[in-house]
Every structure is written in C-alpha cells, then in structure tokens.
Amino acid sequence: MTQDLFRELPPELTLENLVEGAVVLRQFAVSEAEQLLTDIQQVSAKAPFRHMKTPGGHTMSVAMSCCGDQGWVTDSRGYRYQPEDPVSGLPWPTMPESLRTLAMKAADAAGFVGFDPDACLINRYPPGAKMGLHQDRDEQDFSHPIVSVSLGLPVVFQFGGLKRNERPLRVPLAHGDVVVWGGPARLRYHGVLTLKAGTHALTGDYRYNLTFRRAC
C-alpha cells in the first residue's frame, strides 16, 4: 500500500482505517450512484438477478448477478468463477466502464495501485437478507484487493479476523460508502448483518452491493 495516496482524497471525503490493509472510504461513490444504478439495471436485464444455492443446498437470501470476464457462481458442484452465465449459457455482460473506473479509483485511493478487476458481483439485498461470515478465496491471486461498494439502504458490515471464531468489527455502511481490503487483510472473514426494512430515494426497498475482484 502507498499511504501517500490518501492525500489525494477530496476534502469532503473521509477514510477510516479498520485494520492494517482495510479501509472505509466514506461517501466515495455518492456522486456516481445514479449512473452506477443505471448500469446495474442494464446488466441485470441481460443476466437477471437470481438466488443461487450453496453446495449444501441452502438458497441464498441475497439475489445475485455478475458482469465482467468472470462471474462467481455457487451450486451443487461448489463455489467457482466461470466466464459464462449458467442460466443463459452466454458470456456475462461486459463490465460497464462506470463500475470499472470506480473500482480502480477506490483501490488507488486506498493505496492499492493498479487494481484492474475482471469480475463484479452485484448483490441485491431485500429486507431480511444477510451474508454470513466468509472469506473471498476462490480467486487465483490473493495479491489483489477486494473493493466493495454500498448503494441504497444502510447496513452493518462485519469485518473479522483470519479465523472464523475471531470477534468481528461492526462497521455501519451508508449509501456511497466503499470498503477496500487487501494485503494482510485480504483473507479476513467478513459478512453483512440482516438488512432492516426501509426505503431509499434511489433504490427503494433494496440495498445493492458491488464487489470487485481480480479472479484470474
């Protein structure tokens, strides 16, 4: 990480260090949120949101789509990335430039220079949805960071340790906040507590999460 890059943040934005290698960029995506949501709609028109099943047969409460060269999937065969949508058999939609640019800018601002994602997971949370503690470890190279963008309803993000039983930090996330983690924090467990009901001016009853990764 290059700490000098932190000084490039606009004065109205704040950076919060969670642990070494993990930061929250408050309100980083607010000014681009409407374009991001428009592009999410275009992606989901080609690769509709779906509730995937885990290898154990559990249906995820979060609906998911993907874009980019690779998409993350889960089914009875396990967790993996693949270049085609298993529903349509077609390649995943191209990652919109607004999404890719935001991810690269956020990674640079957090000190991870040169990040170029090839996968964007788009999660849609209805009230009552959650994401249990897990590691992002299906990627081939853990030297690349994870960039996670929150849009819409607020939620509590959990950021744990390198073991599942370590007590996680509870980090409130609002519309436009971006979390970036890598380096020594890359394999920390993380998740999202149950989304509370509400209404957001741009996303209605939902929270959207964009998670950018370098899968291959």
N, C-alpha and C positions, 0 to 999 in steps of 0.2 A: 504494500500500500504506500501511496505517496501522500503524506499528510499535508503537504503544501497545497494540494488541490482543494482542500477545504476552504481556502480563502477565496476561491472563485465563486462560491455560492452567493446569489443575490442577497442583499442585506435583510430582506423581509423573510427569508427562509432560515430555518434553524436545523442544525444537525445534532442529533443525540447519539452518543456512544452507548451501546448496550453492553458489549464485552469487546475484547480485542478482536477486530475483524468484522464487527457487526455494528451498523448504524441505522438510525431512522432519519430520513430526510423529510422533515415536516412540510406539507403542502407543496411538495416538489412538482406534482402532476396536476395541480388545480387549474392552471391556465390552459392546459391542453385537454382537459377532461372531456369536453363536448366532442372534440374530434376523435378521441380515443373510443368513446362510446359509439359514435357513428361507425367507426371501423369494426368494432366488436359486432355490431348488427350485421355488417356486410360479411364478416367471417362466418357468423352463425347461420346466415342464410344458406351458405354452401356446406357447412359442417355443423348441423344443428346440435344444440345442447342435448346431452344425454346423461343419465345416471348410470355410471359404469358399476360393474360388480367386481369385488376383490376376488383373489384366488379362493378364498374361503367361502364365497357365495354371498357376502354381505353387499347390499346395494348402497352405494354412497349417497349421503343426503345432499351433497353438492353436485350440481349439474355441470358438465364439462364440455368444452370444445377446445380445439387447438389450431394453431397456424404456424407456418414455417416449414423448413425442410424436414423436420421430425415432429412427431406428435407422441405424447405419452398415453399409454393405454393400460388398462388392467382388465383381466378376465380370468377364466379358469386356468389359463396357461401361465399366468404370472404377470408381473409388472415389467414394462419394457417401453422402449421407443421404437417407432416404425414410421416409414415415410408416407404410408397411405392410411386413410381413414378406414377403419374396419367396417363401418356401417355402409359406406358407399363404394369402397374399393378404389376410390380415386385419391390422388395426392392431396395432402392437407392444403388448405388455401395458403397462398403466399402471405407472408407476414407483412402487414401494412407498414409503410415507411414511418408513420407517426409512432407506432409501437416500437419498432426497432430503434429509432432515434432516441426516444425517451429512455429506453433501457440502457443504451450506450452512455447517454448523458448522466444518468443516475449512477452508473458504475464508475464513471470518471470522477464525479463529484465525491463519491465515497472512497476514492483512491485506488480503484481497480481499473487501471488504464488499458484500453484496447479490447475490452469485452465486446464480442460480436455474437449475439445469441442466434442459434439456429432452431430454437423451439420456444413457443409461447403457449403456456397452458392458460386457458381462460375459464375461470371458475365462477359460477353464478350461485350465490347463496340466497335461498329464501329464508324467512324467519324460521328458527328451529334447526337450521343446518349447522354443522360444525365440522372441524377437521381434527382428528386425534393427533397426538404427538407422533412424529415420524421423522426419518432422515431422508434427504434427497440424495440417493446413492445409486441411481440407475444410469447416471451419466458416465462417460468413459474417462473423463479427465477432471479430477476434483480441484485443479488449479484455477478453474474459472468460478466466479462468484454466482450467487443467485440474486436476482432482482425481483422484488415483489411489490406490486402497485395496488393500492386500495382505492376503490371508487364506490361511492354511494354510502349506504348505511354504515355507521361506526361499529367496530367490533374490538374484542380483546384478543390480541395476538400473544401466544405463549412461545417463549424462546428459552429452551432448556440447555442441558449440557450434552456431553458426548455419550452419556449413558441415559437410558430412558427413565431411570428412577431418580435422577437429579431434579430437584425442585426448579420449575421454570420461572423465569421472569414473566410478569403480566404487563403487556405493553398496549395501552389503548391506541387504536388506529382510527383516524378520521379520513374523510374523503380527500384524496390527493396525497396522502402520506405514502412514502416509499421506503421499504426496508431493503437493505443490501447487506449480504453477509458472504464471507469467503475466507481464504487463508486459514488461520487456526480455528475459525468459527464455522467453516464450510459444512462439517458433518454434525453440527449440533441438532438435537431434536427440536422440533417446532410444531405448532398447530394453532388452531383457532377455536375459542370457546363458542358456545351456542349463540347464534345471531338472534338478537332481540327484535321484536316486531317494531316497525316504524315506517316512515315514508320519507324519501329523499326527492328533492326537486328534479334531479336528473335521472335517477334510476328507479324511482317508485319504491316498491316493496323490497328491492333486492340490494345486495352488495355484490360487486364484481371484483375479482382479484385476477390480475395479470401476473403470471410467474414466468420470468425469462430465464432460460438456461442454455448452456452450450452442451448439447447432448453427445455429439460425435466430434 
